[in-house]
Amino acid sequence: MTEPPLRRGDAVILVGLSRSLQATSRKSVVTNPFAALNIGSADCPRFRATNMEVIELDTDFGGTFSGVLTDEHGRVQAIWGSFSTQLKYGCSSSEDHQFVRGIPVYTISQVLDKIISGGNGSNLLINGIKRPMPLVRILEVEFYPTLLSKARSFGLSDKWVQKCFGVRVSLIDTI
C-alpha cells in the first residue's frame, strides 16, 4: 500500500473497466486530494458514505467506468468508485445523482490490515468455519469541515488555531 498520500498536481492513470467490460486507461492530474465528501440524507433508506475525504481529478470521466488510480509505476493509489446522492428540487421532487471519486488506498489499508490479520473480536461462522473477526471501533458521529475562523468562533483557542493551520477542521454534524 502506498504512502504518502497523493498531492495536488500528481499525475495518475485511471485503469478500469467500461460498462461494456472493456479494459480502459486514462491519464489525469489530481486537483484536490482531500475533498470532503458531503452526501445529504435521502428520502428513502440507502447507504450513505460519511466522514470521507476523496480524490478529485482535473478530468471528468463521467460515470462510464470505475477501477483504480495508479502512479506512473503502476502502484495503486486509490479506488475509483461511484457514489450516489439525491438532489432535491423544491419540496416534493428529487432526482438521484451519481458521481465518481477516488477513495485513497491508505484509508482502506488501515481497515484491510485488521481484517486480514483477524483476531481480537468475536468468532463468526463463515462457510461452516469459525473465523476470528477483527475488532474495528467505529465512532457513531458525522463530521463536516469548517473554516478555522468558524471553529475559533465556537471556542477553538489561538494555540489550537496555530496547530491546525493547514489542516482541515471538522465539527460534529450528527450523533
C-alpha positions as semicolon CSV with decimal commas, in nm:
position;residue;x (nm);y (nm);z (nm)
1;M;0,000;0,000;0,000
2;T;0,133;0,338;-0,095
3;E;0,217;0,627;0,131
4;P;0,248;0,924;0,140
5;P;-0,093;1,017;0,001
6;L;-0,141;1,183;-0,336
7;R;-0,086;1,559;-0,360
8;R;-0,234;1,829;-0,580
9;G;-0,064;1,816;-0,921
10;D;0,036;1,447;-0,903
11;A;-0,005;1,259;-1,232
12;V;-0,222;0,948;-1,213
13;I;-0,355;0,686;-1,451
14;L;-0,712;0,569;-1,418
15;V;-0,724;0,198;-1,505
16;G;-1,054;0,012;-1,510
17;L;-1,341;-0,143;-1,697
18;S;-1,602;0,035;-1,903
19;R;-1,972;-0,054;-1,886
20;S;-1,912;-0,292;-2,177
21;L;-1,630;-0,456;-1,972
22;Q;-1,354;-0,318;-2,195
23;A;-1,019;-0,251;-2,025
24;T;-0,957;0,123;-2,032
25;S;-0,688;0,363;-1,910
26;R;-0,680;0,742;-1,898
27;K;-0,419;0,990;-1,774
28;S;-0,517;1,268;-1,539
29;V;-0,388;1,503;-1,268
30;V;-0,501;1,531;-0,905
31;T;-0,674;1,865;-0,840
32;N;-0,794;1,800;-0,485
33;P;-0,654;1,505;-0,287
34;F;-0,862;1,582;0,025
35;A;-1,209;1,683;-0,097
36;A;-1,467;1,647;0,179
37;L;-1,741;1,411;0,068
38;N;-2,075;1,561;0,166
39;I;-2,375;1,342;0,084
40;G;-2,701;1,451;0,245
41;S;-2,977;1,228;0,374
42;A;-3,207;1,073;0,114
43;D;-3,586;1,036;0,110
44;C;-3,558;0,657;0,131
45;P;-3,312;0,445;0,332
46;R;-2,983;0,384;0,150
47;F;-2,611;0,356;0,215
48;R;-2,452;0,698;0,255
49;A;-2,077;0,747;0,276
50;T;-1,983;0,980;0,562
51;N;-1,666;1,126;0,712
52;M;-1,465;1,064;0,396
53;E;-1,207;1,262;0,208
54;V;-1,191;1,169;-0,159
55;I;-0,968;1,247;-0,456
56;E;-1,083;1,473;-0,740
57;L;-0,916;1,482;-1,084
58;D;-0,879;1,754;-1,347
59;T;-1,070;1,543;-1,600
60;D;-1,436;1,448;-1,569
61;F;-1,458;1,091;-1,695
62;G;-1,825;1,076;-1,605
63;G;-1,967;0,758;-1,462
64;T;-1,864;0,548;-1,761
65;F;-1,606;0,334;-1,583
66;S;-1,458;0,253;-1,246
67;G;-1,132;0,098;-1,139
68;V;-0,815;0,220;-0,968
69;L;-0,588;0,524;-0,979
70;T;-0,222;0,430;-1,018
71;D;0,102;0,624;-1,026
72;E;0,347;0,604;-1,318
73;H;0,497;0,286;-1,165
74;G;0,161;0,108;-1,158
75;R;0,120;0,126;-0,779
76;V;-0,244;0,154;-0,676
77;Q;-0,308;0,491;-0,509
78;A;-0,688;0,488;-0,486
79;I;-1,002;0,302;-0,579
80;W;-1,206;0,496;-0,837
81;G;-1,564;0,434;-0,731
82;S;-1,917;0,556;-0,772
83;F;-2,121;0,749;-0,515
84;S;-2,491;0,827;-0,517
85;T;-2,673;1,128;-0,378
86;Q;-3,021;1,270;-0,404
87;L;-3,066;1,619;-0,547
88;K;-3,380;1,787;-0,414
89;Y;-3,583;2,032;-0,622
90;G;-3,834;2,220;-0,413
91;C;-4,048;2,047;-0,153
92;S;-4,171;1,741;-0,336
93;S;-3,934;1,638;-0,613
94;S;-3,588;1,485;-0,611
95;E;-3,355;1,309;-0,850
96;D;-3,079;1,055;-0,796
97;H;-2,735;1,177;-0,900
98;Q;-2,428;0,958;-0,943
99;F;-2,065;1,074;-0,943
100;V;-1,722;0,909;-0,917
101;R;-1,426;0,996;-0,694
102;G;-1,109;0,832;-0,569
103;I;-1,100;0,661;-0,231
104;P;-0,738;0,676;-0,108
105;V;-0,583;0,334;-0,053
106;Y;-0,416;0,442;0,272
107;T;-0,759;0,492;0,434
108;I;-0,876;0,149;0,322
109;S;-0,549;-0,026;0,412
110;Q;-0,589;0,053;0,783
111;V;-0,912;-0,148;0,797
112;L;-0,789;-0,412;0,549
113;D;-0,486;-0,487;0,766
114;K;-0,716;-0,560;1,061
115;I;-0,946;-0,778;0,851
116;I;-0,654;-0,979;0,707
117;S;-0,488;-1,030;1,046
118;G;-0,820;-1,117;1,215
119;G;-0,828;-1,163;1,589
120;N;-0,935;-0,956;1,891
121;G;-1,306;-0,968;1,804
122;S;-1,566;-1,242;1,831
123;N;-1,565;-1,555;1,614
124;L;-1,806;-1,567;1,321
125;L;-1,923;-1,878;1,137
126;I;-1,833;-1,835;0,767
127;N;-1,893;-2,127;0,529
128;G;-1,908;-2,365;0,824
129;I;-1,574;-2,249;0,968
130;K;-1,540;-2,034;1,279
131;R;-1,312;-1,743;1,198
132;P;-1,186;-1,468;1,429
133;M;-1,316;-1,129;1,326
134;P;-1,119;-0,810;1,380
135;L;-1,227;-0,561;1,640
136;V;-1,284;-0,238;1,448
137;R;-1,403;0,052;1,659
138;I;-1,638;0,299;1,496
139;L;-1,733;0,643;1,624
140;E;-2,104;0,694;1,552
141;V;-2,087;1,062;1,452
142;E;-2,087;1,260;1,131
143;F;-1,837;1,539;1,087
144;Y;-1,842;1,827;0,844
145;P;-1,549;2,052;0,752
146;T;-1,540;2,412;0,866
147;L;-1,311;2,712;0,840
148;L;-1,063;2,785;1,119
149;S;-1,232;3,122;1,171
150;K;-1,565;2,949;1,235
151;A;-1,400;2,695;1,467
152;R;-1,250;2,990;1,656
153;S;-1,599;3,138;1,700
154;F;-1,701;2,805;1,858
155;G;-1,418;2,839;2,112
156;L;-1,107;2,692;1,945
157;S;-0,813;2,858;2,123
158;D;-0,541;3,055;1,944
159;K;-0,294;2,782;2,042
160;W;-0,504;2,520;1,859
161;V;-0,561;2,753;1,563
162;Q;-0,182;2,767;1,519
163;K;-0,155;2,386;1,549
164;C;-0,439;2,333;1,300
165;F;-0,313;2,577;1,035
166;G;-0,313;2,395;0,700
167;V;-0,519;2,108;0,843
168;R;-0,890;2,051;0,793
169;V;-1,100;2,128;1,099
170;S;-1,431;1,945;1,142
171;L;-1,738;1,996;1,356
172;I;-1,985;1,730;1,466
173;D;-2,298;1,730;1,249
174;T;-2,493;1,426;1,371
175;I;-2,456;1,189;1,667
